[in-house]
């Protein structure tokens, strides 16, 4: 049954899903392998939560909006002691999970969805699986491959550690209030070997710096790294950032690490 009471909290950038069949599809994107706990971010009035609570795992929810927290507490007794009334981006989630693995899922607020992905990447050692709904263009960007116009920082950093899969598109009319754009559901499954064979800090820096001037060749956009004259001759620097695969960005970082002045 669709929730009787769905409140629009535009100040949170949230559009509440009202189609339960789609909520169930999103809940079913999780494999439930490699973890016993699920964290739903921004559950709102619980349309997705309802299906997560049916899983043979323990579901926690993190919600910043007090009205939603109250609603969840009143309508979902299984969540007793598992509602975290905090901001996911600022909260130390290990106060709850104590370094144990957990999956992340949600119908993510559009205005902070990319920040949620970056926070997930920081916690990648604990998060074997991540799935949920984004603005369609953001979901496509995360899953895009080299050569795509939308391939960028988010694509490379996410795919360095996770296998990214765009699953399906969701139309505007199944939300309250309806967003002005379509949504996309994706799944990230952590790679078996998610440790990079280079400095991770340098890798992040190379990727971000390269894409900040994406129309320039890497020879020009990476000048700040004080590359040796010999390294500048490498043909990889003739390319623009969107022409490099994740593996090539790792290779590029290794070269900079070994040859920088």
VOGU-3710 file (C-alpha; in Angstrom, 3 decimals, decimal comma):
1> xxxxxxxxxx> 0,000/0,000/0,000  1,317/3,432/-0,946  2,004/5,637/2,031  -0,957/7,796/2,969  1,245/10,680/3,987  4,194/11,765/1,870  5,611/15,165/2,726  7,640/17,259/0,324  10,746/18,628/1,988  12,202/20,693/-0,807
11> xxxxxxxxxx> 14,806/22,248/1,434  16,411/18,801/1,665  16,386/18,350/-2,119  14,305/15,227/-1,563  11,699/13,764/-3,906  9,776/10,956/-2,243  9,177/7,781/-4,203  5,503/6,739/-4,197  5,630/3,653/-6,453  6,167/0,611/-4,251
21> xxxxxxxxxx> 7,016/-1,721/-7,131  10,035/0,460/-7,922  10,948/0,593/-4,236  10,972/-3,209/-4,172  13,127/-3,329/-7,327  15,668/-1,006/-5,697  15,716/-3,075/-2,490  16,296/-6,205/-4,584  19,424/-4,741/-6,217  21,420/-5,753/-3,136
31> xxxxxxxxxx> 23,081/-9,173/-3,290  23,336/-9,412/0,550  26,769/-10,996/0,125  29,680/-10,031/2,352  27,786/-8,080/5,012  25,073/-8,459/7,653  24,055/-4,799/7,887  22,374/-2,363/5,507  22,382/1,413/5,877  19,636/3,321/4,082
41> xxxxxxxxxx> 20,403/7,007/3,614  17,478/9,430/3,591  14,577/6,984/4,034  11,937/9,712/4,247  8,654/7,990/5,068  10,042/4,491/4,547  8,733/3,331/1,163  12,085/1,619/0,462  12,743/0,781/4,117  9,665/-1,430/4,163
51> xxxxxxxxxx> 11,257/-3,859/1,674  14,714/-3,706/3,227  13,239/-4,837/6,536  12,090/-8,045/4,825  15,701/-9,000/4,063  17,650/-11,471/6,250  19,967/-8,644/7,288  19,806/-5,849/9,843  18,635/-2,517/8,421  19,645/0,832/9,855
61> xxxxxxxxxx> 18,426/4,177/8,521  20,073/7,581/8,765  17,779/10,571/8,411  18,348/14,242/9,173  14,703/15,329/9,038  12,976/15,175/12,430  9,448/14,685/11,021  10,631/11,688/9,020  12,460/10,258/12,045  9,260/10,504/14,081
71> xxxxxxxxxx> 7,191/8,902/11,306  9,639/6,007/10,910  9,703/5,370/14,642  5,912/5,264/14,807  5,301/3,089/11,724  8,265/0,679/11,631  8,738/-1,051/15,008  11,539/-3,200/13,522  13,634/-0,028/13,356  13,670/0,419/17,115
81> xxxxxxxxxx> 17,209/1,402/18,077  18,260/1,522/14,420  17,196/5,041/13,403  20,191/7,383/13,272  19,018/10,992/13,427  22,188/12,467/11,918  23,678/13,888/8,725  25,428/11,023/6,919  28,025/13,375/5,452  29,116/14,621/8,883
91> xxxxxxxxxx> 28,478/11,626/11,118  31,083/9,036/12,133  29,087/5,964/11,094  31,439/3,680/13,013  29,781/4,821/16,213  27,145/2,341/15,008  29,000/-0,190/12,847  32,305/-0,360/14,738  34,307/-1,029/11,552  32,024/-3,904/10,470
101> xxxxxxxxxx> 31,013/-4,155/6,787  27,700/-2,749/5,623  25,898/-1,990/2,369  24,612/1,468/1,459  21,311/2,052/-0,320  18,845/4,891/-0,817  16,761/7,221/-2,908  19,434/9,864/-2,592  18,674/13,591/-2,354  19,839/15,063/-5,660
111> xxxxxxxxxx> 21,675/17,983/-4,096  24,075/15,815/-2,048  24,187/12,586/-4,063  27,729/13,035/-5,380  28,944/13,885/-1,863  27,382/10,636/-0,662  29,398/8,729/-3,268  32,634/10,425/-2,204  31,905/9,637/1,460  31,247/6,014/0,442
121> xxxxxxxxxx> 34,618/5,892/-1,316  36,276/7,055/1,908  34,586/4,110/3,662  35,215/1,619/0,837  37,025/-0,828/3,110  33,702/-1,321/4,910  31,234/-0,993/2,038  31,253/-3,995/-0,332  28,058/-2,901/-2,061  26,275/0,363/-2,798
131> xxxxxxxxxx> 23,063/0,844/-4,759  20,333/3,383/-5,135  18,641/6,086/-7,115  20,222/9,278/-8,410  19,379/11,960/-10,899  19,722/10,072/-14,189  22,648/12,090/-15,500  24,598/11,558/-12,263  23,963/7,797/-12,356  25,104/7,730/-15,988
141> xxxxxxxxxx> 28,212/9,721/-15,140  29,219/7,336/-12,344  28,861/4,340/-14,686  30,256/5,901/-17,887  33,394/4,689/-19,638  36,294/6,540/-21,247  35,388/8,496/-24,356  31,973/9,477/-23,043  31,130/13,169/-22,729  29,990/12,590/-19,149
151> xxxxxxxxxx> 33,032/10,524/-18,128  34,836/12,399/-15,363  36,202/12,486/-11,829  33,271/10,613/-10,306  33,438/7,902/-12,985  37,149/7,192/-12,530  37,253/7,322/-8,742  34,164/5,132/-8,286  35,285/2,588/-10,887  38,796/2,376/-9,459
161> xxxxxxxxxx> 37,340/0,514/-6,501  33,907/-0,702/-7,647  32,300/-2,353/-10,659  29,591/0,115/-11,672  26,332/-0,944/-13,297  23,493/1,293/-14,518  20,373/-0,795/-13,850  17,232/1,073/-14,911  15,602/4,474/-15,448  12,741/5,836/-13,322
171> xxxxxxxxxx> 10,253/8,380/-14,680  9,307/11,622/-12,952  5,663/10,759/-12,243  6,399/8,256/-9,452  7,664/10,918/-7,034  6,080/13,509/-4,774  6,876/16,217/-5,701  7,805/15,128/-9,254  11,373/16,150/-10,121  12,062/17,941/-13,393
181> xxxxxxxxxx> 14,373/15,151/-14,556  14,400/11,367/-14,784  16,171/9,239/-12,212  18,532/6,314/-12,632  19,238/3,322/-10,396  22,770/1,946/-10,215  24,746/-0,628/-8,296  28,389/-0,526/-7,235  30,008/-3,804/-6,230  33,449/-3,531/-4,714
191> xxxxxxxxxx> 36,222/-5,155/-6,703  37,852/-8,242/-5,274  41,162/-6,391/-5,236  40,358/-2,764/-4,430  43,826/-1,711/-3,292  45,576/0,422/-5,904  49,172/-0,380/-6,949  50,085/3,286/-6,460  49,625/6,085/-3,954  45,862/6,471/-3,536
201> xxxxxxxxxx> 46,272/10,094/-2,446  48,291/10,873/-5,579  45,807/8,962/-7,747  42,898/11,071/-6,458  44,928/14,220/-7,042  45,939/13,257/-10,610  42,356/12,408/-11,578  40,859/15,573/-10,084  43,545/17,870/-11,496  43,356/16,293/-14,948
211> xxxxxxxxxx> 39,605/16,732/-15,273  39,607/20,298/-13,966  40,862/21,260/-17,434  39,368/18,395/-19,380  39,806/20,003/-22,816  43,561/20,275/-22,391  46,060/17,480/-22,854  47,439/15,969/-19,673  50,815/17,528/-20,439  49,205/20,939/-19,869
221> xxxxxxxxxx> 46,644/20,131/-17,199  49,151/18,313/-14,955  51,875/20,992/-15,031  51,516/21,553/-11,299  53,016/18,108/-10,630  56,476/19,328/-11,733  57,032/16,435/-14,109  60,547/15,555/-15,229  61,454/16,497/-18,801  61,855/12,822/-19,641
231> xxxxxxxxxx> 58,374/11,948/-18,359  56,762/14,784/-20,320  57,830/13,005/-23,513  55,641/9,985/-22,697  52,807/9,731/-25,243  50,219/9,295/-22,486  50,542/13,054/-21,904  49,303/13,700/-25,457  45,862/12,498/-24,370  43,010/14,367/-22,714
241> xxxxxxxxxx> 41,660/12,960/-19,429  38,439/11,530/-20,918  40,579/9,374/-23,223  42,133/7,452/-20,321  40,584/4,352/-18,784  40,734/3,795/-15,030  43,665/1,423/-15,587  45,508/4,087/-17,592  44,981/6,634/-14,818  46,551/4,149/-12,410
251> xxxxxxxxxx> 49,457/3,664/-14,839  49,807/7,447/-15,180  49,927/7,848/-11,401  52,605/5,163/-11,142  54,722/7,025/-13,730  54,335/10,346/-11,943  55,147/8,690/-8,633  58,330/7,166/-10,038  59,548/10,089/-12,150  58,362/13,355/-10,655
261> x> 61,102/15,918/-9,973
//
